[in-house]
Amino acid sequence: YWGLWKPIESALNTLLSACNLHPGTGVTAIIAGGTLALVQLKDIATTIPPEQVVGIFILAASSPLQCIFGQIPAVWSGCSDLNEQESMNAAILGGIIKLISAAIFAIVYAMI
């Protein structure tokens, strides 16, 4: 821990807020997993704007960071012609695309 979590959490909260995503459940979806985030979302869905509900649902419905940094490179490098670095790059790109798509849906839904 060593005091490192607060700046990371603050950065994630700022990023998620800028993307019009609920920071609390967004951090849970990214770090811990979508199932836990959806349980949290169920409890607070009526208290947050609908576009944040939609964005967090999209974010939570896909895999957390533990899959990107742990499982995906090991599996992809073993069953494809990608090495570990290439599979890690592809997984990180997929994570970025996931966050961008959740933000786009949340922002577009807010305009409706």
C-alpha positions in Angstrom: 0.0 0.0 0.0 2.6 2.6 1.1 0.2 5.4 0.3 0.2 4.6 -3.4 -3.5 3.8 -3.7 -4.8 7.3 -3.1 -3.2 8.9 -6.2 -4.2 6.0 -8.3 -7.7 6.1 -7.0 -7.8 9.9 -7.5 -6.6 9.5 -11.1 -9.1 6.8 -11.9 -11.9 8.9 -10.3 -10.9 11.9 -12.4 -10.7 9.9 -15.6 -14.1 8.2 -15.0 -15.7 11.5 -14.1 -14.4 13.1 -17.3 -15.9 10.1 -19.2 -19.3 10.7 -17.5 -19.0 7.4 -15.6 -19.8 7.0 -11.9 -16.4 6.9 -10.2 -17.1 4.6 -7.3 -18.6 1.7 -9.3 -16.2 2.4 -12.2 -13.1 1.8 -10.1 -14.7 -1.4 -8.8 -15.5 -2.5 -12.3 -11.9 -1.8 -13.5 -10.0 -3.2 -10.5 -12.1 -5.8 -8.9 -14.6 -7.0 -11.4 -17.9 -6.4 -13.2 -20.0 -8.7 -11.0 -19.2 -6.7 -7.8 -19.7 -3.4 -9.7 -23.1 -4.5 -11.0 -24.2 -5.3 -7.4 -23.1 -1.8 -6.3 -24.8 -0.4 -9.4 -28.1 -2.1 -8.5 -28.0 -0.4 -5.1 -27.4 3.1 -6.4 -29.0 3.1 -9.9 -31.9 5.2 -8.8 -29.6 7.9 -7.2 -27.3 8.5 -10.2 -28.0 9.9 -13.7 -29.2 7.3 -16.2 -26.2 7.9 -18.5 -23.9 6.8 -15.8 -25.9 3.7 -15.2 -25.6 2.8 -18.9 -21.8 3.6 -19.0 -21.0 1.6 -15.9 -23.1 -1.3 -17.1 -21.0 -1.4 -20.3 -17.8 -1.1 -18.4 -18.8 -3.7 -15.9 -20.0 -6.2 -18.5 -16.4 -6.6 -19.8 -13.4 -8.0 -18.0 -11.4 -6.3 -15.3 -7.7 -5.3 -15.4 -6.7 -8.6 -13.7 -7.6 -10.4 -17.0 -5.7 -7.9 -19.1 -2.5 -8.1 -17.0 -2.7 -11.7 -15.9 -4.8 -14.1 -17.9 -4.9 -12.7 -21.4 -1.1 -12.5 -22.1 -0.5 -16.0 -20.8 -3.4 -17.5 -22.8 -2.8 -15.5 -26.0 0.9 -16.1 -26.2 0.4 -19.8 -25.8 -2.3 -20.3 -28.4 -1.4 -17.7 -31.0 1.6 -16.5 -32.9 1.8 -13.4 -30.6 4.6 -13.2 -28.0 3.8 -12.0 -24.5 4.6 -8.3 -25.3 2.4 -8.3 -28.4 -0.5 -9.9 -26.5 0.0 -7.5 -23.6 -0.2 -4.5 -26.1 -3.3 -6.0 -27.7 -4.9 -6.5 -24.2 -4.1 -2.9 -23.1 -5.5 -1.6 -26.4 -8.7 -3.6 -25.8 -9.0 -2.1 -22.3 -8.6 1.4 -23.7 -11.3 0.7 -26.3 -13.6 -0.7 -23.6 -13.2 2.5 -21.5 -13.7 4.8 -24.6 -16.8 2.9 -25.7 -18.4 3.1 -22.2 -17.7 6.8 -22.2 -19.1 7.4 -25.6 -22.3 5.6 -24.7 -22.6 7.5 -21.5 -22.0 10.9 -23.1 -24.3 10.2 -26.1 -27.1 8.9 -23.7 -26.7 12.1 -21.7 -27.5 14.2 -24.8 -30.7 12.3 -25.5 
